[in-house]
Amino acid sequence: MDILIKKPNEEDKKNAENWPIWEKEISEFPWEYDENETCLVLEGKAIVTAEDGSIVEFGAGDYVEFAKGLKCTWKIIEPIRKHYKFG
């Protein structure tokens, strides 16, 4: 799968503290990853549907990795706030 969701360990949380923060209101939009992204969701909830039809849901407290090349649609169902890192 092109999306991996896990509960972060203490090292994951510490590393993410210095990453930038992205926020987005309730919305739906297409997205394509031109590089890997790792994020730690601080608030909110989203459903991401990949081009192949697979669906994942994640929210506050989740550590999520998106693979380079992933084409998907984001549906933010609760305003989201996350630390993120590309590469």
N, C-alpha and C positions, 0 to 999 in steps of 0.2 A: 504494500500500500504506500501511496505517496504522502500520507499524513500519519504521523505517530503522535499519540497522546499518552502522557503518563503523569503521575504525581511527582512533583519535583523533590529532589533530596536537598539537604542544606547547602551543598556545593552549587547546585543549579540555581537556587534562590540567591545566593551570594553573588554569583557571576552575573545574574540578570539585573542586579541593583544598579549597575552603571550603564545599562543599555538605554537608548532613547525610549520615550513613551509615545504610543499611538492611541488616539481615541476616535471613536466613530459612533454616531447616533444610529438608531434603528433604521435599517436600510437594506437594500439588496443590490449587489453589483457583481459583474464578472471580474475575474482576476487571473493573471498568468504569472507564475514565478520564474524569473530569469536567473535566479540563484536560490540556494537553500535559505530558508528563514527558520529561526528558532524564536519562540516567544513564550513568555510567562504571563498568563492572563490574570490581571489584578481584579477586574470587575466585569460583570456582564456575561452574556451568553451568545453563542453563534452556532449556526449550522452551515457546514461547508459541503457542497455537492460537487464531486469531481466529474470530469467529462465522461468517465465510464459509468456514471450513475451511482457510484458508492457515496454514502452519506456519513458524515461524522458530526457529532455535537460535542461542544466543549464550553467550558465557562471558567469562572473565577477559581483560581487555585491550580488550574491545569497548565502543564508544560507541553507545548505543541511544536512539532517539527514538520515543516512543509518542504517537499523535495523540489529541486530545480526541475523546470519543465512542466510542473503541475498546472493544468488549466481547470478552473473551478468557478463556482458561483458562491459568494459569501451571502448569507442571510443573517443579519444581526437582529436578534430577537429581544435582547436587553442591551442598552448602550454599553459598549465595550471599551476597556482601557487595558493596555498591555505593554510590557517591556518587549522589545524586539531586537533581533540582530540578524543581519544578512551575511551570507558567506559561510 
